Amino acid sequence: MSFSKTKLLRRTIAVAAAALIANAQATVVHFKTNVGDFDVNLFDSSTPETVENFLSYVEAGSFDNTIIHRSVTDFVAQGGGFNYFSEDNTVDAVPAFDPVINEPIFSNVRGTIAMAKLGGDPNSATNQWFVNMGDNSANLDLQNGGFTVFGIVMGDGMEVIDAINALDRYNLGGAFDSAPLISVPEDGGEITNEHLVIVESITVTDNNVDTNLELLPPLTIDADHDGYPNDVDAFPEDDTEWLDTDSDGTGNNADSDDDNDGVADANDDFPLDPSRSERESNDSSGGGSLSLWALIALGLTSRLRRTVNK
């Protein structure tokens, strides 16, 4: 199997067609893989931009014969990024459409499907998706603005994805450093579709946007997406504040005197400690001269230094 960079031409027609597709509405999509099939309920009403983005790839056929290229035990199974071409046994990146805005409403718990994206850019998701194999809320709800959950695996579908996640993984290089393989070719032969986990197709099976709403997962543990969980965030709906040291209802970023010691934070060397301030650090017993205790301390320090230097 080789990784070709010359396959974009054969996808030009599909990409152009996708740009002309009217907004599709669907709630349930069917994943057909060479390991087994499963259904996913999409959250059209709650994450409309992400669902529309995902369906644009579905309608264009972009996800047909794609590879589950990354599998991490009890963490994620990831796909949507690479097509497999059986005619010449090559792999190439799925052509990406424009990135979609982040919609991190729901929590990354087991069984949910979410969008992958670039590090440090919350609004960079395009075609790659992943299924959460466990409760990843403490990680994925908090980092990079939160990862957008836009659907959930239905029924016993997780049995199929668990089987994929249980496969041995191999480092095939690049993005395939944790690739699950159904089997390994004998005698050093080439890796083909007999060994790779292939998503053969993703199709819409129910386009009623109001179906299966009871499957909605819990909301994200970081409602304002500031990187601080709701249970430790004094302002869970304000992404500019999370701490209120003096419990006065004003966040530390907006509060000019966090410790209420009468010294403004800008002039306070200890803005969170009401027992200490910049004023105290400048206190002296005589117009800027050192106090008796300070002189004694300096004398002791000097004596100690001389002792060490000897």
Secondary structure by P-SEA (a helix, b strand, c coil): ccccccccccaaaaaaaaaacccccccbbbbbcccccbbbbbcccccaaaaaaaaaaaaacccccccccccccccccccccbbbbccccccccccccccccccccccccccbbbbbbccccccccccbbbbbcccccccccccccbbbbccccccaaaaaaaaaaacccccccccccbbbbccccccccccccccccccccccccccccccccccccccccccccccccccccccccccccccccccccccccccccccccccccccccccccccccccccccccccccccaaaaaaaaaaaaaaaaaac
